[in-house]
C-alpha cells in the first residue's frame, strides 16, 4: 500500500498521519501557539529513578518501597501517614509485615500519591498495559530514527520520533515512570533535538538545543557516564548551531573529559574543534584539532564525526574562523585521498566550506562549482541551514548567480514549509517554538486517517490522547531549559 506524501515537500509522512503536511514543514511556521502552564517532571520521577529506589521497585514489595520512600525523603512514619491519609500505626504495620495490603484500590491510592508506577505494586490498569506495550518497540524506533537521520533522512526521523516522545513526556510528567523508561525518554529527546537541528533553518535552531538540553537534565541523574558524554556532545553541538558558543564549548570540553573510548573522544574533539573555531579562539582550536588529528592517527576512526573527511572540513572552517585564511587555502588545494563523507549532509557541509575558502583564494570558478553542488544537494535533502551558509558565502564573494539560486531555493523551502522568509543572515528575532506543538495538529498526526491511534497509543480515544499526552508535550516544549 502506497504511503502518503507531504503536500509541501513530497516526503513520506507517517502511516498514522491524517494531516497533509509533515512535522518538519509545520515546525518552520512562525505563529507561536498559545502559552500553556509549565509542565515539569514530578519530583517523584527523579526519586524513583535513583539506583536505590530502582532496586526497591524491582522487589515489588510494598514494605520495602515505603521504607525507601521515607529514607529518601527523610520522612517519619507519622509524616508518611499524613501524606497518605492513614494513621501512623497503619504505616508501621505495613512496613513490619503485620498488615498485608491486598485491596487494589488501596494499592492504587498509594501508587498515585507517591508517584509510583502502579504495576510496581501489582496494580495493572489500561494505562500501564498500553505503556508496557509501547516500550517493546520504543528502543527500535529511536535506533531506526537515528539511522534515518545519519543516512540523510532527518525528516523521516522527526516524523517517527514525535509520537514516541509525546507518550513518554506525558508519562514522565505524571510521575509514573521508572528508571529504564526515563533513560528511554532522554534518548528520545536527544534524537529528536538532533534531527530537528538537521532540518530546521538557522532562526529556528534554538528549539533543537532546547530538546537536547531537556535530555541533559535526565542524563545528569542516571549515573551512566557514557550516555552523559553522548548527551553533552549532542547538546553542545546544538548550542553552537544556535549561536550559544561559549556554553557549547563548556559542554563539549566536559564531554571530552568523560569519554571512555576512542570514538566517543574523537566525536567530542571534532565538535569541540568546531565550537572553538566558532568562538574565534585560535589556541583552543589548535589544541582540540591537534588532539583530534593525533587520535585519528592512532585509530581508524568511524561514525559521522570521527573520520578523515570530517577532520579536514572542521580544520578548514576553523582556520578560516580564527583568521588564518592562508593556511586554509594551502590545505584546500591538494586533492583529498581515501576519504569520503560518512553521511550525505557532510558532503554538503564540506562543499560550502570549500567554496568559502576557494573564494578567499580567488578561485571563483571552483568556488561557484562547489557552492552550486552544495545548493543542489541541500535542497534535495532539505537542509535550509546549509543553504543559508552557501548564500552567505556567495554573497560575500559576489557570485550573483549562486546567490540568486540560493535565495530562490530558500523561497521555495519557505513556500513548502509555510514559514516566513528564510534569510541567509540571522533574523535577530526572538526564537519561537514550532507550532507543530499545537494540540489539534498533533492529534491529527498521532492518529491514522480513520482516527485510529498508532500501536504506542493503542486503545486510547482521541480526547484521551489530547488530554493526557498532547497537553503535557506542548507545555513541556514551551518551557524547555
N, C-alpha and C positions, 0 to 999 in steps of 0.2 A: 504494500500500500504506500503510495507516494506521500511524503511528508509535506506539510505546509511551509511556504516561504514567507519571509518578512516582506510586506508590501513596499517598504522603503529601500532596503538594501539587498533583498533577494536571498539572505542567508536562511538556512533551515531553522525553524523555530521548534520548540519542544512539542512533542506529540500531544501534550496536555494543554497546549495554549489555544485560546479562542481569539485572543487579540491578534490583529493583523500585523503588529509591529513587535520586533524583538526587544528584549530588555535594554540592550545597549543603545538602540535608536532612541528609546524612551529616556534613557539616562542623560542624554545630551540636551534635553529640553530645559528651558531656563525658568519656567514658572515653578517656584517652590510650593509644596503643599502646605496646608495649614499646620501651625505648630501644635504638637501634642505634648503632654507632660513627659518629663524624663522617665525613662524606664531603666532601672539599674538591676543588675543581678542581685537577687536577695542574698543577704549575708549568709544564709544557710548554705548557699551553693559553695561558698569558699570553705565553710567549716566541714561540710560533708565530703569535700574533695581532698582533704588533707590525708596523708598516709595513715595516720592513726584511726581516723574516722572511717576510712575506706575498709580497713581491716574489721572494724566493728560492724559495719553494714554487711560485710560478707558473711558474718556469722548468722545473720537473720535472727538474732537473739535479742528480744526486747530489753531484758535487764541489762545486758552488756551495752546496748545502744544508749539507754538512758544514763548509765554511769559515765560513758564517754561524753555524752552531751553536757552533762553537768560539769565534768572536769574541764572541757574545752571552754565553757562559758563561765566557769568559776561560780556555779550556782549551788546553793544548798538544796537539800530535798524540799525544804519548805518553799523556796523560791520557784523551783521547778513545778511544784504542786500548784502554785498560784498561776503560773503560765498556762498550765493545762486545765485549770479549774477543778483540781482534785484536792483531797486532804493529804497532808504530809505523810500520815501513816499508810495511806494507799500507795504512794510512791515507794515508801520503804518496803512494803510487802512485795511489790512488783520486782524491785531490784534484788531482793534476797530470795526470790523464787517462792515465797509463801503464797503469792497470788498469781495465777496464770490468766492472762487476758486472751480469751478465745473469741470474744464478741467482735465481729467485723467492724461495726460502726465505731467502737471504741478505738480499735487499732487505726482505723482511717482518720479519726479525730486527732490522734497522737501524731500520725504521719503529717497531716496537713499543718498542724500547729507548729511542729518542729522543723518543717521544710524537708521532710524525709521522702525519698521515693517510696510510694505506697507498697510496692512489691517487696521492699526490704522487710516489711512486717507481715508478709504473707497475704497482702490485700492486693488483688489484681482487678483493676477496673478497665473499662474500654480504652481509656486514655493510655494506660500503661501498656496494654496489649498492642495498641497502634504504634506506640513509640518503640517497643521492642522489635516489632516487625520492620519498622523503618531503619533501625540500627543495623539490620542484617545486610543491607546493601549500601549504607551511607559511606562506609570506607571506600568501597569500589567507586562510588560516584565522585568522591574527591580525587581519587587517583586518576580516573579517566578524564576528569576535567583538567587536571594538570598536564596530562599527556596531550590533550587537545590544545591547550594554550601553548605548550612548547613546540607543537607542530604547526603553529601559525593560525590556529582556530580559536582565538581567545573569546570571540563572540559566542561560540558554542559552549565554551566553559562557563561563561556568565549565565547562559540560559539554563544550564543544568544545576548550577550551584544555588541559585536563588531559592527554589522550593525547600531544599535541604536546610539551608541556613535559617530560613524563616521558621521552620518547625523547631530546630534546636534553640533558636533565640527565645521562642515562646516558652519552651520547657524550662530553660535556664532562668528566665525572668520570674517564673512561678516558684523557683527554688527547688523543684523536684528533678534533680539531675545528679548523677553520680560522677565519679572521677573520670572514668573512661569516656562517658558522654561529653563531659566538659572538655576533655582533650580533643574530642572529635569536633566540637564547636570551634575551638581555637584553630584547628586545621582548616575548617571550612571558611572561617573569617580570613585567614591568610590567603588561601587560594582565591577567594572572591576578590579581595583587595588587589592582589597582583594581577588578576585577569582584568579588572576594571582599569588598573593603571596602564594596561597594554592598549586598550581600545578607546579610552576617553581622551578628549583634547586637553591641551595644557591648562586651560582655565577651569577644568573640572577635576584635575588630578588630586586635589585635596581630599575628595571623597574616598579615593583609593587608600590614601595614607591613613585616613580615619579607621577604615576597616582593619588594616594591619595593626594599627595601634590598639584597637579593641582586642585583637588576638594576643597582643603582648601582655595585656592585663592578666589574661589567664596563664600564659606561658610562664610568667614570673612566679606563679604559685604552684606549679605542678611538680617542681623538682626534677624535671627532665632537661639536663644541660644541653643535649643535642637539639631538642626541639626549641629550646630557648634561643640557642645560637641561630637556628634557621629563621625563627621569627624576627630576631633582631636584624638579620641580614635583609629580609624582605621589607620590614618596616623602614629600615634605614634608607633603602633604595627608593621607596615610595616617598619618603620625606624629601630626599634630594630632588626628585622629579617635581614635587610640589613647591619647591623653592625654599625649603627649610633646611638649608645645607649644614649649618653648624650642628643642629640636632641630629642630622643624618650621620655626620662624621662621628659623633659621640656613640651612637648606636652601633655603627659598623666597627669601630675600634673595640668595643666590648665584645661584639660577635667574633672578631678575630682572636681575642684572648680566650674565648670559650671553646673555640674549635678544637675538636679532638681527632680529626682525620685530615688528610691532605686535601681532599675535595672540598670539605667544608671550609678549611682555611683558605684555599685558593679562591673560592667563591667570595668569601668575606674580603680578601685583599683586592679582588677585582672591583668590587663595589666601593671599597674604601678608596682605592686609587681614583675612581671616577669622582667620588664626592670631594676628595682633597683637591682635585683639579678644578671642580666647580667652585670650590671655596677660594681659589686663587692662591693657594699655599704651596709654593714650589718645593719646599723642604719636606713637608708632609707627603706630598705626591711622590717625590723621589723615593722616600723610604718605603711607601706602600708598593709602588710599582717595582722597586728593586726586590722586595721580598716576594712579590708575585712572580717575577721572572726567575728568581732563584728556585722557587718551588716547582715551577714548570720544568726547569732543567733536571730536577731530581725525580719528578713523577710524570707519567704520560699525560695526565690531565683528563678531564671528562666533564660532561654536562654542558649547560649553556654558557657558563661564565669562566670555567677553568679550562681554557684551551688556547692554543697559539693565535687563532683568528681573533678572538675577543681581546687577548692581550695587546695585539697590535692596534686595534681600534681604540682601546682605552688609552694606550700610550700616546697615540696621535692626538686625541682630543685633549688629554691632559697637558701635553706640551703646548698646544695652542692656547688653552685656558690660562696657563701660567706664563704667557708672554714669550715663549721660545719657538717662534714661528720657523726660524731657520732649521732648527733641529727636526721639527715636524716635516718640513719639506724634504730634507735629506732622507727621512725614514719612509716617506710615501713613494719615492721614486722607484726603488728596487721592487721587482715583482715578488709577491708572496709565494713561497714554495710549501707544498704539503700542508696546507691549512685551508679549512673550509668552515663556514659557519655551522654551529650546532643547531640552529633554528632559522627559519626564513626571515624573521624580523631582524636578526643580527646582520644579515647581508644588507638589509635596508639601512640600518644604523650605520654600518661601515661605509656605505656609498655616500651618505650625506656627509659624514666626517671627511672622507677622502675628497669630495667635491669642494668642501671648505678649504682644505689645505692646498689643493691644486689652484684654487683661485688666488690664494696668497702667493703662490709660486708663479703666477702669471700664465698658467696653462689653461686658458679659457675653454678650449675645445674639450680637453679632458674633464674639466670641471662640469661643463654642460652635459657631457655624456653621463658622468657619474650621478648628477642630480636628477637628470631625466629618468635614468634607470630606477633610482630610489623612488621617485614620484609614482611611476607606474606600479611598482611592487607595493608601495604603501597604500595606494588606492585599492589594489586587489585584496590586500589583507585588512583593509580598513583601519589604518593606523594614523589618525589625524595628527598626533603629536609629532611623528616623523615628517609628515608633510609640512607642518609648521616650521620645523627645523630647516628643511630644504628651502622653503620660501625665504626665510631669513638670510640664509647663505646666498641665494641667488640675487636677492635684492641688494645685499651689501656689495656683491660683485658686479652689479648692473647687468645681469643676464636676464634681459627683459622677457625673452620668450619663455624661459623656465619659470620666472616669477608669475607671468600671466597664466601659464598652465597650472602652476601650483595653486594660485588663488582660485582658478576655476574649479580645481579639484576640491578645494575646501568648500566652495559654494555648493558643489554637488553633494558633498557629505552633509552640509548644513541642511539642504533640502531633504536628504534621506532621513536625517536624524530629527527633523522638525525642530532644530535648535536655532538660536540666534547666530549671527555670523561667527564662524570660527576664524580667528585672526591669527596672523603669524606672530605678532607681538602679543605679550600678555595683556589681557583685558584690563587688569588693575582693579576689577570689581571684586566685591566681597564674594567668596565662593558660596554657592548654594547647593543643597543636596539634590540628588537626582529625583525628579518626580516619579521615577519608577517605584518609589516608596509609597505612592498613594494606594490606599487600601482597595478601592474599587478596581484599579488597574491590575494590582497584584492578584486579586481574587480571580479575575479572568485568566491570568497567566497560570494559576495553580489548579485550574480545572479544565477538562477537555471540552470539546465543542458541545457535548451533551450535558455539561455541568458536573461530570464525574471527576473527583479528585485523583491525583496520582497515587501509587501504592503507599508512599510515605504518609499520606493523609487518608488512607482508606477508611470508609465508614463515616467520615466527617461531613456534616452538612455545610452548605455554603455560609450560612450565618455563623456556624461554629468556627469555621476557618477564619472568617473575618474578625470575629470577636476575640478568639483565643490565640491566634497566630499573627495575623497581619497588624493588629494594633500594636502589639509588642515590637514587631520588627520595625515598623515605621518610627515609633518613638525612639527605639534604640539607635537607629541610623541618624536621627537628628541630634543626638546627644553623645556621639562618639567622642572620646577624649583625644 
